[in-house]
Amino acid sequence: MNLTVDVSHVENVTVVDLVGELDAFTSLDLREAVVRLIEEGARDIIINLERVEFIDSVGLGTLVGCLKRSAEHGGSINLVCANPQIQKVFDITGLSKIFAIYKTREEAIQRLAPLAAGS
């Protein structure tokens, strides 16, 4: 399966909407997109996993790498995850304690937009 990576800017926040599977075969697409965004100056990035059907350990590692890269540049990576199976993966691995995870894209934007406007 493929991964579609769609980038948009909403209320001073960069949103990366993903559709498909985030795995060993598709993770590079996400990594390249996020690295490019950070290099272009994006600080508060939301990665929307609402339409991600599957994530493996390489996908998780890619998200952690994005988080590290963003933090090095004074930014943050925030996730949207409504899928209970994928949320369970974050809980089991302890990554739900590392990432800010929101239930909806709108909730994440509402929370981050005031912070982004102030920076």
Biopython code that builds the backbone (N, CA, C, O; Angstrom):
import numpy as np
from Bio.PDB.StructureBuilder import StructureBuilder

atoms = [
    (1, "MET", "N", (0.844, -1.187, 0.000)),
    (1, "MET", "CA", (0.000, 0.000, 0.000)),
    (1, "MET", "C", (0.877, 1.234, 0.000)),
    (1, "MET", "O", (2.034, 1.192, 0.418)),
    (2, "ASN", "N", (0.329, 2.305, -0.460)),
    (2, "ASN", "CA", (1.037, 3.575, -0.528)),
    (2, "ASN", "C", (0.678, 4.469, 0.645)),
    (2, "ASN", "O", (-0.241, 4.192, 1.416)),
    (3, "LEU", "N", (1.433, 5.548, 0.749)),
    (3, "LEU", "CA", (1.145, 6.575, 1.735)),
    (3, "LEU", "C", (1.042, 7.896, 0.995)),
    (3, "LEU", "O", (1.949, 8.277, 0.255)),
    (4, "THR", "N", (-0.063, 8.587, 1.198)),
    (4, "THR", "CA", (-0.236, 9.919, 0.644)),
    (4, "THR", "C", (0.091, 10.927, 1.731)),
    (4, "THR", "O", (-0.418, 10.837, 2.848)),
    (5, "VAL", "N", (0.944, 11.887, 1.398)),
    (5, "VAL", "CA", (1.351, 12.928, 2.335)),
    (5, "VAL", "C", (0.875, 14.261, 1.777)),
    (5, "VAL", "O", (1.335, 14.701, 0.724)),
    (6, "ASP", "N", (-0.050, 14.903, 2.488)),
    (6, "ASP", "CA", (-0.615, 16.174, 2.037)),
    (6, "ASP", "C", (-0.346, 17.233, 3.097)),
    (6, "ASP", "O", (-0.752, 17.083, 4.249)),
    (7, "VAL", "N", (0.334, 18.297, 2.709)),
    (7, "VAL", "CA", (0.714, 19.360, 3.644)),
    (7, "VAL", "C", (-0.175, 20.577, 3.426)),
    (7, "VAL", "O", (-0.400, 21.009, 2.296)),
    (8, "SER", "N", (-0.677, 21.125, 4.542)),
    (8, "SER", "CA", (-1.444, 22.361, 4.483)),
    (8, "SER", "C", (-1.077, 23.229, 5.678)),
    (8, "SER", "O", (-0.469, 22.765, 6.642)),
    (9, "HIS", "N", (-1.456, 24.487, 5.593)),
    (9, "HIS", "CA", (-1.189, 25.432, 6.688)),
    (9, "HIS", "C", (-2.530, 25.991, 7.131)),
    (9, "HIS", "O", (-3.267, 26.579, 6.340)),
    (10, "VAL", "N", (-2.833, 25.798, 8.408)),
    (10, "VAL", "CA", (-4.105, 26.233, 8.970)),
    (10, "VAL", "C", (-3.815, 27.034, 10.234)),
    (10, "VAL", "O", (-3.232, 26.514, 11.184)),
    (11, "GLU", "N", (-4.219, 28.290, 10.241)),
    (11, "GLU", "CA", (-4.068, 29.146, 11.423)),
    (11, "GLU", "C", (-2.649, 29.084, 12.009)),
    (11, "GLU", "O", (-2.480, 28.815, 13.198)),
    (12, "ASN", "N", (-1.644, 29.331, 11.184)),
    (12, "ASN", "CA", (-0.241, 29.360, 11.614)),
    (12, "ASN", "C", (0.324, 28.002, 12.022)),
    (12, "ASN", "O", (1.426, 27.933, 12.564)),
    (13, "VAL", "N", (-0.404, 26.942, 11.773)),
    (13, "VAL", "CA", (0.054, 25.600, 12.120)),
    (13, "VAL", "C", (0.212, 24.798, 10.831)),
    (13, "VAL", "O", (-0.623, 24.887, 9.930)),
    (14, "THR", "N", (1.265, 24.031, 10.750)),
    (14, "THR", "CA", (1.484, 23.156, 9.597)),
    (14, "THR", "C", (0.856, 21.801, 9.895)),
    (14, "THR", "O", (1.133, 21.190, 10.927)),
    (15, "VAL", "N", (0.008, 21.339, 8.980)),
    (15, "VAL", "CA", (-0.678, 20.065, 9.149)),
    (15, "VAL", "C", (-0.233, 19.117, 8.046)),
    (15, "VAL", "O", (-0.291, 19.452, 6.863)),
    (16, "VAL", "N", (0.210, 17.932, 8.444)),
    (16, "VAL", "CA", (0.597, 16.889, 7.507)),
    (16, "VAL", "C", (-0.451, 15.787, 7.625)),
    (16, "VAL", "O", (-0.481, 15.047, 8.608)),
    (17, "ASP", "N", (-1.309, 15.690, 6.611)),
    (17, "ASP", "CA", (-2.351, 14.657, 6.599)),
    (17, "ASP", "C", (-1.814, 13.429, 5.878)),
    (17, "ASP", "O", (-1.331, 13.519, 4.750)),
    (18, "LEU", "N", (-1.904, 12.282, 6.542)),
    (18, "LEU", "CA", (-1.437, 11.031, 5.960)),
    (18, "LEU", "C", (-2.621, 10.130, 5.642)),
    (18, "LEU", "O", (-3.596, 10.083, 6.392)),
    (19, "VAL", "N", (-2.527, 9.413, 4.519)),
    (19, "VAL", "CA", (-3.543, 8.441, 4.142)),
    (19, "VAL", "C", (-2.823, 7.191, 3.670)),
    (19, "VAL", "O", (-1.985, 7.252, 2.771)),
    (20, "GLY", "N", (-3.156, 6.039, 4.287)),
    (20, "GLY", "CA", (-2.558, 4.778, 3.860)),
    (20, "GLY", "C", (-1.849, 4.081, 4.996)),
    (20, "GLY", "O", (-2.331, 4.056, 6.128)),
    (21, "GLU", "N", (-0.694, 3.512, 4.682)),
    (21, "GLU", "CA", (0.082, 2.764, 5.665)),
    (21, "GLU", "C", (1.420, 3.450, 5.889)),
    (21, "GLU", "O", (2.093, 3.853, 4.940)),
    (22, "LEU", "N", (1.797, 3.577, 7.160)),
    (22, "LEU", "CA", (3.084, 4.165, 7.530)),
    (22, "LEU", "C", (3.981, 3.017, 7.962)),
    (22, "LEU", "O", (3.904, 2.539, 9.094)),
    (23, "ASP", "N", (4.838, 2.580, 7.035)),
    (23, "ASP", "CA", (5.645, 1.390, 7.308)),
    (23, "ASP", "C", (7.038, 1.535, 6.686)),
    (23, "ASP", "O", (7.424, 2.615, 6.240)),
    (24, "ALA", "N", (7.768, 0.442, 6.668)),
    (24, "ALA", "CA", (9.137, 0.451, 6.155)),
    (24, "ALA", "C", (9.211, 0.927, 4.708)),
    (24, "ALA", "O", (10.221, 1.499, 4.299)),
    (25, "PHE", "N", (8.172, 0.704, 3.944)),
    (25, "PHE", "CA", (8.179, 1.071, 2.533)),
    (25, "PHE", "C", (7.765, 2.519, 2.284)),
    (25, "PHE", "O", (8.104, 3.080, 1.242)),
    (26, "THR", "N", (7.041, 3.132, 3.215)),
    (26, "THR", "CA", (6.494, 4.463, 2.975)),
    (26, "THR", "C", (7.033, 5.546, 3.913)),
    (26, "THR", "O", (6.795, 6.733, 3.689)),
    (27, "SER", "N", (7.744, 5.150, 4.945)),
    (27, "SER", "CA", (8.188, 6.114, 5.965)),
    (27, "SER", "C", (9.090, 7.208, 5.419)),
    (27, "SER", "O", (9.080, 8.333, 5.917)),
    (28, "LEU", "N", (9.869, 6.879, 4.399)),
    (28, "LEU", "CA", (10.778, 7.877, 3.836)),
    (28, "LEU", "C", (10.012, 9.083, 3.290)),
    (28, "LEU", "O", (10.494, 10.213, 3.371)),
    (29, "ASP", "N", (8.818, 8.846, 2.733)),
    (29, "ASP", "CA", (8.006, 9.956, 2.216)),
    (29, "ASP", "C", (7.659, 10.948, 3.328)),
    (29, "ASP", "O", (7.748, 12.161, 3.138)),
    (30, "LEU", "N", (7.261, 10.420, 4.490)),
    (30, "LEU", "CA", (6.942, 11.284, 5.630)),
    (30, "LEU", "C", (8.188, 12.005, 6.117)),
    (30, "LEU", "O", (8.161, 13.215, 6.345)),
    (31, "ARG", "N", (9.273, 11.272, 6.277)),
    (31, "ARG", "CA", (10.510, 11.863, 6.778)),
    (31, "ARG", "C", (10.952, 13.026, 5.887)),
    (31, "ARG", "O", (11.274, 14.104, 6.385)),
    (32, "GLU", "N", (10.968, 12.805, 4.578)),
    (32, "GLU", "CA", (11.398, 13.853, 3.655)),
    (32, "GLU", "C", (10.498, 15.077, 3.746)),
    (32, "GLU", "O", (10.986, 16.207, 3.721)),
    (33, "ALA", "N", (9.203, 14.867, 3.849)),
    (33, "ALA", "CA", (8.264, 15.990, 3.939)),
    (33, "ALA", "C", (8.496, 16.799, 5.209)),
    (33, "ALA", "O", (8.532, 18.029, 5.166)),
    (34, "VAL", "N", (8.654, 16.114, 6.337)),
    (34, "VAL", "CA", (8.827, 16.818, 7.616)),
    (34, "VAL", "C", (10.177, 17.531, 7.666)),
    (34, "VAL", "O", (10.254, 18.666, 8.137)),
    (35, "VAL", "N", (11.232, 16.890, 7.193)),
    (35, "VAL", "CA", (12.549, 17.544, 7.176)),
    (35, "VAL", "C", (12.488, 18.817, 6.327)),
    (35, "VAL", "O", (13.030, 19.850, 6.719)),
    (36, "ARG", "N", (11.836, 18.745, 5.176)),
    (36, "ARG", "CA", (11.705, 19.911, 4.303)),
    (36, "ARG", "C", (10.929, 21.026, 5.016)),
    (36, "ARG", "O", (11.319, 22.192, 4.955)),
    (37, "LEU", "N", (9.833, 20.665, 5.691)),
    (37, "LEU", "CA", (9.036, 21.661, 6.407)),
    (37, "LEU", "C", (9.853, 22.343, 7.504)),
    (37, "LEU", "O", (9.795, 23.563, 7.659)),
    (38, "ILE", "N", (10.601, 21.565, 8.252)),
    (38, "ILE", "CA", (11.423, 22.130, 9.328)),
    (38, "ILE", "C", (12.486, 23.061, 8.749)),
    (38, "ILE", "O", (12.734, 24.140, 9.289)),
    (39, "GLU", "N", (13.110, 22.641, 7.652)),
    (39, "GLU", "CA", (14.124, 23.488, 7.008)),
    (39, "GLU", "C", (13.516, 24.783, 6.473)),
    (39, "GLU", "O", (14.195, 25.806, 6.392)),
    (40, "GLU", "N", (12.224, 24.735, 6.108)),
    (40, "GLU", "CA", (11.533, 25.934, 5.625)),
    (40, "GLU", "C", (11.023, 26.806, 6.770)),
    (40, "GLU", "O", (10.467, 27.876, 6.527)),
    (41, "GLY", "N", (11.205, 26.361, 8.019)),
    (41, "GLY", "CA", (10.844, 27.187, 9.162)),
    (41, "GLY", "C", (9.609, 26.765, 9.930)),
    (41, "GLY", "O", (9.219, 27.451, 10.876)),
    (42, "ALA", "N", (8.976, 25.655, 9.557)),
    (42, "ALA", "CA", (7.801, 25.190, 10.307)),
    (42, "ALA", "C", (8.238, 24.771, 11.704)),
    (42, "ALA", "O", (9.244, 24.081, 11.866)),
    (43, "ARG", "N", (7.485, 25.186, 12.701)),
    (43, "ARG", "CA", (7.834, 24.843, 14.082)),
    (43, "ARG", "C", (6.812, 23.906, 14.723)),
    (43, "ARG", "O", (7.184, 22.850, 15.235)),
    (44, "ASP", "N", (5.574, 24.262, 14.702)),
    (44, "ASP", "CA", (4.532, 23.424, 15.305)),
    (44, "ASP", "C", (3.852, 22.629, 14.195)),
    (44, "ASP", "O", (3.079, 23.175, 13.407)),
    (45, "ILE", "N", (4.147, 21.350, 14.144)),
    (45, "ILE", "CA", (3.657, 20.493, 13.072)),
    (45, "ILE", "C", (2.689, 19.462, 13.646)),
    (45, "ILE", "O", (2.968, 18.814, 14.656)),
    (46, "ILE", "N", (1.557, 19.329, 12.982)),
    (46, "ILE", "CA", (0.589, 18.289, 13.336)),
    (46, "ILE", "C", (0.686, 17.204, 12.273)),
    (46, "ILE", "O", (0.578, 17.485, 11.079)),
    (47, "ILE", "N", (0.887, 15.975, 12.704)),
    (47, "ILE", "CA", (0.845, 14.840, 11.788)),
    (47, "ILE", "C", (-0.467, 14.116, 12.055)),
    (47, "ILE", "O", (-0.676, 13.539, 13.123)),
    (48, "ASN", "N", (-1.342, 14.161, 11.062)),
    (48, "ASN", "CA", (-2.675, 13.607, 11.199)),
    (48, "ASN", "C", (-2.690, 12.144, 10.755)),
    (48, "ASN", "O", (-2.513, 11.835, 9.577)),
    (49, "LEU", "N", (-2.902, 11.260, 11.718)),
    (49, "LEU", "CA", (-2.929, 9.818, 11.460)),
    (49, "LEU", "C", (-4.350, 9.269, 11.367)),
    (49, "LEU", "O", (-4.537, 8.052, 11.378)),
    (50, "GLU", "N", (-5.359, 10.145, 11.275)),
    (50, "GLU", "CA", (-6.756, 9.695, 11.270)),
    (50, "GLU", "C", (-7.041, 8.694, 10.154)),
    (50, "GLU", "O", (-7.864, 7.795, 10.325)),
    (51, "ARG", "N", (-6.374, 8.840, 9.026)),
    (51, "ARG", "CA", (-6.643, 7.958, 7.891)),
    (51, "ARG", "C", (-5.493, 6.980, 7.625)),
    (51, "ARG", "O", (-5.381, 6.418, 6.536)),
    (52, "VAL", "N", (-4.647, 6.789, 8.631)),
    (52, "VAL", "CA", (-3.590, 5.774, 8.546)),
    (52, "VAL", "C", (-4.178, 4.459, 9.025)),
    (52, "VAL", "O", (-4.735, 4.374, 10.120)),
    (53, "GLU", "N", (-4.048, 3.442, 8.198)),
    (53, "GLU", "CA", (-4.657, 2.150, 8.489)),
    (53, "GLU", "C", (-3.714, 1.192, 9.207)),
    (53, "GLU", "O", (-4.155, 0.227, 9.831)),
    (54, "PHE", "N", (-2.405, 1.464, 9.116)),
    (54, "PHE", "CA", (-1.408, 0.548, 9.680)),
    (54, "PHE", "C", (-0.136, 1.329, 9.956)),
    (54, "PHE", "O", (0.229, 2.230, 9.202)),
    (55, "ILE", "N", (0.532, 0.976, 11.039)),
    (55, "ILE", "CA", (1.836, 1.565, 11.342)),
    (55, "ILE", "C", (2.723, 0.459, 11.905)),
    (55, "ILE", "O", (2.280, -0.330, 12.740)),
    (56, "ASP", "N", (3.976, 0.401, 11.450)),
    (56, "ASP", "CA", (4.902, -0.600, 11.976)),
    (56, "ASP", "C", (6.024, 0.096, 12.745)),
    (56, "ASP", "O", (5.994, 1.311, 12.940)),
    (57, "SER", "N", (7.013, -0.687, 13.180)),
    (57, "SER", "CA", (8.085, -0.129, 14.004)),
    (57, "SER", "C", (8.915, 0.900, 13.246)),
    (57, "SER", "O", (9.420, 1.848, 13.849)),
    (58, "VAL", "N", (9.064, 0.731, 11.940)),
    (58, "VAL", "CA", (9.799, 1.725, 11.154)),
    (58, "VAL", "C", (9.007, 3.035, 11.108)),
    (58, "VAL", "O", (9.586, 4.117, 11.201)),
    (59, "GLY", "N", (7.700, 2.934, 10.966)),
    (59, "GLY", "CA", (6.852, 4.127, 10.998)),
    (59, "GLY", "C", (6.952, 4.849, 12.322)),
    (59, "GLY", "O", (7.050, 6.075, 12.367)),
    (60, "LEU", "N", (6.926, 4.074, 13.416)),
    (60, "LEU", "CA", (7.081, 4.673, 14.747)),
    (60, "LEU", "C", (8.435, 5.355, 14.880)),
    (60, "LEU", "O", (8.536, 6.465, 15.403)),
    (61, "GLY", "N", (9.474, 4.680, 14.402)),
    (61, "GLY", "CA", (10.818, 5.249, 14.454)),
    (61, "GLY", "C", (10.925, 6.530, 13.655)),
    (61, "GLY", "O", (11.624, 7.461, 14.056)),
    (62, "THR", "N", (10.237, 6.584, 12.528)),
    (62, "THR", "CA", (10.230, 7.790, 11.704)),
    (62, "THR", "C", (9.578, 8.940, 12.450)),
    (62, "THR", "O", (10.079, 10.064, 12.418)),
    (63, "LEU", "N", (8.460, 8.670, 13.124)),
    (63, "LEU", "CA", (7.803, 9.714, 13.913)),
    (63, "LEU", "C", (8.717, 10.227, 15.026)),
    (63, "LEU", "O", (8.786, 11.431, 15.271)),
    (64, "VAL", "N", (9.415, 9.313, 15.698)),
    (64, "VAL", "CA", (10.348, 9.716, 16.760)),
    (64, "VAL", "C", (11.480, 10.563, 16.162)),
    (64, "VAL", "O", (11.882, 11.569, 16.747)),
    (65, "GLY", "N", (11.987, 10.153, 14.999)),
    (65, "GLY", "CA", (13.034, 10.929, 14.329)),
    (65, "GLY", "C", (12.559, 12.325, 13.967)),
    (65, "GLY", "O", (13.303, 13.296, 14.105)),
    (66, "CYS", "N", (11.315, 12.427, 13.503)),
    (66, "CYS", "CA", (10.731, 13.734, 13.193)),
    (66, "CYS", "C", (10.635, 14.588, 14.453)),
    (66, "CYS", "O", (10.920, 15.785, 14.424)),
    (67, "LEU", "N", (10.234, 13.968, 15.555)),
    (67, "LEU", "CA", (10.130, 14.672, 16.830)),
    (67, "LEU", "C", (11.491, 15.213, 17.256)),
    (67, "LEU", "O", (11.599, 16.366, 17.671)),
    (68, "LYS", "N", (12.527, 14.388, 17.157)),
    (68, "LYS", "CA", (13.880, 14.824, 17.529)),
    (68, "LYS", "C", (14.346, 15.982, 16.655)),
    (68, "LYS", "O", (14.879, 16.975, 17.149)),
    (69, "ARG", "N", (14.137, 15.840, 15.353)),
    (69, "ARG", "CA", (14.573, 16.884, 14.419)),
    (69, "ARG", "C", (13.848, 18.189, 14.715)),
    (69, "ARG", "O", (14.462, 19.256, 14.726)),
    (70, "SER", "N", (12.555, 18.106, 14.954)),
    (70, "SER", "CA", (11.766, 19.300, 15.245)),
    (70, "SER", "C", (12.238, 19.960, 16.546)),
    (70, "SER", "O", (12.398, 21.179, 16.605)),
    (71, "ALA", "N", (12.457, 19.151, 17.581)),
    (71, "ALA", "CA", (12.903, 19.679, 18.873)),
    (71, "ALA", "C", (14.250, 20.389, 18.747)),
    (71, "ALA", "O", (14.482, 21.397, 19.415)),
    (72, "GLU", "N", (15.135, 19.872, 17.897)),
    (72, "GLU", "CA", (16.437, 20.506, 17.677)),
    (72, "GLU", "C", (16.294, 21.914, 17.097)),
    (72, "GLU", "O", (17.193, 22.744, 17.232)),
    (73, "HIS", "N", (15.166, 22.169, 16.455)),
    (73, "HIS", "CA", (14.908, 23.472, 15.843)),
    (73, "HIS", "C", (13.851, 24.266, 16.613)),
    (73, "HIS", "O", (13.271, 25.211, 16.078)),
    (74, "GLY", "N", (13.604, 23.886, 17.860)),
    (74, "GLY", "CA", (12.679, 24.627, 18.704)),
    (74, "GLY", "C", (11.213, 24.383, 18.398)),
    (74, "GLY", "O", (10.361, 25.201, 18.746)),
    (75, "GLY", "N", (10.910, 23.269, 17.753)),
    (75, "GLY", "CA", (9.532, 22.998, 17.371)),
    (75, "GLY", "C", (8.942, 21.801, 18.075)),
    (75, "GLY", "O", (9.512, 21.260, 19.022)),
    (76, "SER", "N", (7.772, 21.400, 17.582)),
    (76, "SER", "CA", (7.081, 20.258, 18.172)),
    (76, "SER", "C", (6.386, 19.451, 17.082)),
    (76, "SER", "O", (5.990, 19.983, 16.045)),
    (77, "ILE", "N", (6.250, 18.174, 17.340)),
    (77, "ILE", "CA", (5.466, 17.285, 16.496)),
    (77, "ILE", "C", (4.289, 16.820, 17.347)),
    (77, "ILE", "O", (4.469, 16.301, 18.448)),
    (78, "ASN", "N", (3.102, 17.013, 16.827)),
    (78, "ASN", "CA", (1.869, 16.661, 17.522)),
    (78, "ASN", "C", (1.097, 15.704, 16.637)),
    (78, "ASN", "O", (1.070, 15.868, 15.417)),
    (79, "LEU", "N", (0.473, 14.709, 17.238)),
    (79, "LEU", "CA", (-0.214, 13.691, 16.453)),
    (79, "LEU", "C", (-1.721, 13.766, 16.632)),
    (79, "LEU", "O", (-2.218, 14.162, 17.686)),
    (80, "VAL", "N", (-2.434, 13.381, 15.592)),
    (80, "VAL", "CA", (-3.877, 13.174, 15.662)),
    (80, "VAL", "C", (-4.096, 11.700, 15.410)),
    (80, "VAL", "O", (-3.705, 11.173, 14.368)),
    (81, "CYS", "N", (-4.728, 11.031, 16.373)),
    (81, "CYS", "CA", (-4.955, 9.595, 16.245)),
    (81, "CYS", "C", (-6.306, 9.241, 16.847)),
    (81, "CYS", "O", (-6.511, 9.347, 18.056)),
    (82, "ALA", "N", (-7.216, 8.824, 15.991)),
    (82, "ALA", "CA", (-8.540, 8.414, 16.451)),
    (82, "ALA", "C", (-8.727, 6.902, 16.358)),
    (82, "ALA", "O", (-9.694, 6.360, 16.892)),
    (83, "ASN", "N", (-7.805, 6.225, 15.682)),
    (83, "ASN", "CA", (-7.896, 4.782, 15.496)),
    (83, "ASN", "C", (-7.448, 4.070, 16.773)),
    (83, "ASN", "O", (-6.293, 4.208, 17.173)),
    (84, "PRO", "N", (-8.338, 3.311, 17.421)),
    (84, "PRO", "CA", (-7.980, 2.654, 18.683)),
    (84, "PRO", "C", (-6.814, 1.672, 18.567)),
    (84, "PRO", "O", (-6.020, 1.544, 19.499)),
    (85, "GLN", "N", (-6.706, 0.981, 17.433)),
    (85, "GLN", "CA", (-5.600, 0.031, 17.269)),
    (85, "GLN", "C", (-4.253, 0.750, 17.185)),
    (85, "GLN", "O", (-3.257, 0.296, 17.747)),
    (86, "ILE", "N", (-4.240, 1.869, 16.480)),
    (86, "ILE", "CA", (-2.990, 2.623, 16.372)),
    (86, "ILE", "C", (-2.683, 3.321, 17.692)),
    (86, "ILE", "O", (-1.521, 3.386, 18.094)),
    (87, "GLN", "N", (-3.685, 3.836, 18.364)),
    (87, "GLN", "CA", (-3.476, 4.443, 19.686)),
    (87, "GLN", "C", (-2.897, 3.414, 20.645)),
    (87, "GLN", "O", (-2.037, 3.742, 21.463)),
    (88, "LYS", "N", (-3.359, 2.178, 20.552)),
    (88, "LYS", "CA", (-2.855, 1.105, 21.418)),
    (88, "LYS", "C", (-1.362, 0.874, 21.193)),
    (88, "LYS", "O", (-0.622, 0.606, 22.140)),
    (89, "VAL", "N", (-0.920, 0.977, 19.939)),
    (89, "VAL", "CA", (0.506, 0.831, 19.635)),
    (89, "VAL", "C", (1.306, 1.923, 20.344)),
    (89, "VAL", "O", (2.365, 1.650, 20.911)),
    (90, "PHE", "N", (0.802, 3.158, 20.314)),
    (90, "PHE", "CA", (1.489, 4.253, 21.012)),
    (90, "PHE", "C", (1.503, 4.015, 22.523)),
    (90, "PHE", "O", (2.501, 4.297, 23.187)),
    (91, "ASP", "N", (0.399, 3.499, 23.067)),
    (91, "ASP", "CA", (0.325, 3.227, 24.507)),
    (91, "ASP", "C", (1.289, 2.117, 24.917)),
    (91, "ASP", "O", (2.017, 2.255, 25.900)),
    (92, "ILE", "N", (1.293, 1.019, 24.164)),
    (92, "ILE", "CA", (2.145, -0.135, 24.497)),
    (92, "ILE", "C", (3.623, 0.226, 24.438)),
    (92, "ILE", "O", (4.411, -0.218, 25.273)),
    (93, "THR", "N", (3.998, 1.038, 23.440)),
    (93, "THR", "CA", (5.407, 1.403, 23.273)),
    (93, "THR", "C", (5.835, 2.555, 24.176)),
    (93, "THR", "O", (7.020, 2.880, 24.247)),
    (94, "GLY", "N", (4.882, 3.173, 24.864)),
    (94, "GLY", "CA", (5.205, 4.310, 25.723)),
    (94, "GLY", "C", (5.303, 5.632, 24.968)),
    (94, "GLY", "O", (5.579, 6.671, 25.568)),
    (95, "LEU", "N", (5.079, 5.598, 23.661)),
    (95, "LEU", "CA", (5.190, 6.823, 22.876)),
    (95, "LEU", "C", (4.053, 7.801, 23.140)),
    (95, "LEU", "O", (4.162, 8.982, 22.810)),
    (96, "SER", "N", (2.965, 7.322, 23.732)),
    (96, "SER", "CA", (1.866, 8.240, 24.069)),
    (96, "SER", "C", (2.278, 9.194, 25.189)),
    (96, "SER", "O", (1.609, 10.200, 25.424)),
    (97, "LYS", "N", (3.376, 8.882, 25.880)),
    (97, "LYS", "CA", (3.894, 9.781, 26.911)),
    (97, "LYS", "C", (4.872, 10.796, 26.326)),
    (97, "LYS", "O", (5.202, 11.788, 26.976)),
    (98, "ILE", "N", (5.332, 10.553, 25.109)),
    (98, "ILE", "CA", (6.317, 11.422, 24.469)),
    (98, "ILE", "C", (5.655, 12.412, 23.514)),
    (98, "ILE", "O", (6.070, 13.568, 23.418)),
    (99, "PHE", "N", (4.627, 11.952, 22.811)),
    (99, "PHE", "CA", (3.921, 12.793, 21.853)),
    (99, "PHE", "C", (2.662, 13.381, 22.469)),
    (99, "PHE", "O", (2.006, 12.749, 23.297)),
    (100, "ALA", "N", (2.333, 14.596, 22.057)),
    (100, "ALA", "CA", (0.997, 15.140, 22.335)),
    (100, "ALA", "C", (0.089, 14.510, 21.284)),
    (100, "ALA", "O", (0.306, 14.687, 20.085)),
    (101, "ILE", "N", (-0.925, 13.776, 21.733)),
    (101, "ILE", "CA", (-1.826, 13.084, 20.813)),
    (101, "ILE", "C", (-3.241, 13.602, 21.019)),
    (101, "ILE", "O", (-3.768, 13.597, 22.132)),
    (102, "TYR", "N", (-3.846, 14.051, 19.924)),
    (102, "TYR", "CA", (-5.197, 14.598, 19.945)),
    (102, "TYR", "C", (-6.139, 13.642, 19.228)),
    (102, "TYR", "O", (-5.715, 12.855, 18.381)),
    (103, "LYS", "N", (-7.411, 13.716, 19.571)),
    (103, "LYS", "CA", (-8.428, 12.842, 18.963)),
    (103, "LYS", "C", (-8.865, 13.321, 17.583)),
    (103, "LYS", "O", (-9.222, 12.511, 16.727)),
    (104, "THR", "N", (-8.837, 14.652, 17.361)),
    (104, "THR", "CA", (-9.261, 15.190, 16.072)),
    (104, "THR", "C", (-8.268, 16.235, 15.578)),
    (104, "THR", "O", (-7.526, 16.837, 16.353)),
    (105, "ARG", "N", (-8.282, 16.426, 14.272)),
    (105, "ARG", "CA", (-7.452, 17.440, 13.622)),
    (105, "ARG", "C", (-7.827, 18.825, 14.147)),
    (105, "ARG", "O", (-6.955, 19.652, 14.412)),
    (106, "GLU", "N", (-9.125, 19.069, 14.294)),
    (106, "GLU", "CA", (-9.606, 20.372, 14.753)),
    (106, "GLU", "C", (-9.133, 20.672, 16.174)),
    (106, "GLU", "O", (-8.739, 21.798, 16.478)),
    (107, "GLU", "N", (-9.175, 19.661, 17.040)),
    (107, "GLU", "CA", (-8.713, 19.848, 18.416)),
    (107, "GLU", "C", (-7.233, 20.229, 18.446)),
    (107, "GLU", "O", (-6.834, 21.126, 19.188)),
    (108, "ALA", "N", (-6.434, 19.556, 17.649)),
    (108, "ALA", "CA", (-5.000, 19.851, 17.604)),
    (108, "ALA", "C", (-4.752, 21.265, 17.098)),
    (108, "ALA", "O", (-3.928, 21.990, 17.656)),
    (109, "ILE", "N", (-5.454, 21.655, 16.056)),
    (109, "ILE", "CA", (-5.282, 23.009, 15.507)),
    (109, "ILE", "C", (-5.690, 24.059, 16.533)),
    (109, "ILE", "O", (-4.982, 25.048, 16.723)),
    (110, "GLN", "N", (-6.829, 23.851, 17.198)),
    (110, "GLN", "CA", (-7.286, 24.810, 18.206)),
    (110, "GLN", "C", (-6.272, 24.959, 19.331)),
    (110, "GLN", "O", (-6.061, 26.061, 19.838)),
    (111, "ARG", "N", (-5.648, 23.859, 19.722)),
    (111, "ARG", "CA", (-4.683, 23.891, 20.816)),
    (111, "ARG", "C", (-3.375, 24.558, 20.412)),
    (111, "ARG", "O", (-2.764, 25.273, 21.206)),
    (112, "LEU", "N", (-2.947, 24.320, 19.166)),
    (112, "LEU", "CA", (-1.630, 24.797, 18.743)),
    (112, "LEU", "C", (-1.647, 26.174, 18.075)),
    (112, "LEU", "O", (-0.641, 26.882, 18.115)),
    (113, "ALA", "N", (-2.744, 26.561, 17.476)),
    (113, "ALA", "CA", (-2.782, 27.840, 16.749)),
    (113, "ALA", "C", (-2.399, 29.039, 17.622)),
    (113, "ALA", "O", (-1.619, 29.880, 17.173)),
    (114, "PRO", "N", (-2.916, 29.150, 18.851)),
    (114, "PRO", "CA", (-2.494, 30.304, 19.680)),
    (114, "PRO", "C", (-1.000, 30.286, 19.992)),
    (114, "PRO", "O", (-0.370, 31.340, 20.080)),
    (115, "LEU", "N", (-0.431, 29.089, 20.161)),
    (115, "LEU", "CA", (1.010, 28.983, 20.442)),
    (115, "LEU", "C", (1.822, 29.400, 19.233)),
    (115, "LEU", "O", (2.819, 30.111, 19.361)),
    (116, "ALA", "N", (1.393, 28.955, 18.050)),
    (116, "ALA", "CA", (2.114, 29.283, 16.813)),
    (116, "ALA", "C", (2.031, 30.773, 16.522)),
    (116, "ALA", "O", (2.999, 31.362, 16.042)),
    (117, "ALA", "N", (0.902, 31.382, 16.801)),
    (117, "ALA", "CA", (0.738, 32.816, 16.542)),
    (117, "ALA", "C", (1.649, 33.645, 17.425)),
    (117, "ALA", "O", (2.075, 34.733, 17.038)),
    (118, "GLY", "N", (1.953, 33.130, 18.622)),
    (118, "GLY", "CA", (2.790, 33.851, 19.562)),
    (118, "GLY", "C", (4.268, 33.713, 19.302)),
    (118, "GLY", "O", (5.064, 34.439, 19.897)),
    (119, "SER", "N", (4.665, 32.790, 18.421)),
    (119, "SER", "CA", (6.098, 32.580, 18.200)),
    (119, "SER", "C", (6.647, 33.386, 17.062)),
    (119, "SER", "O", (7.840, 33.304, 16.767)),
]
sb = StructureBuilder()
sb.init_structure("model")
sb.init_model(0)
sb.init_chain("A")
sb.init_seg("    ")
for serial, (resi, resn, name, xyz) in enumerate(atoms, 1):
    if name == "N":
        sb.init_residue(resn, " ", resi, " ")
    sb.init_atom(name, np.array(xyz, "f"), 0.0, 1.0, " ", f" {name:<3s}", serial, name[0])
structure = sb.get_structure()
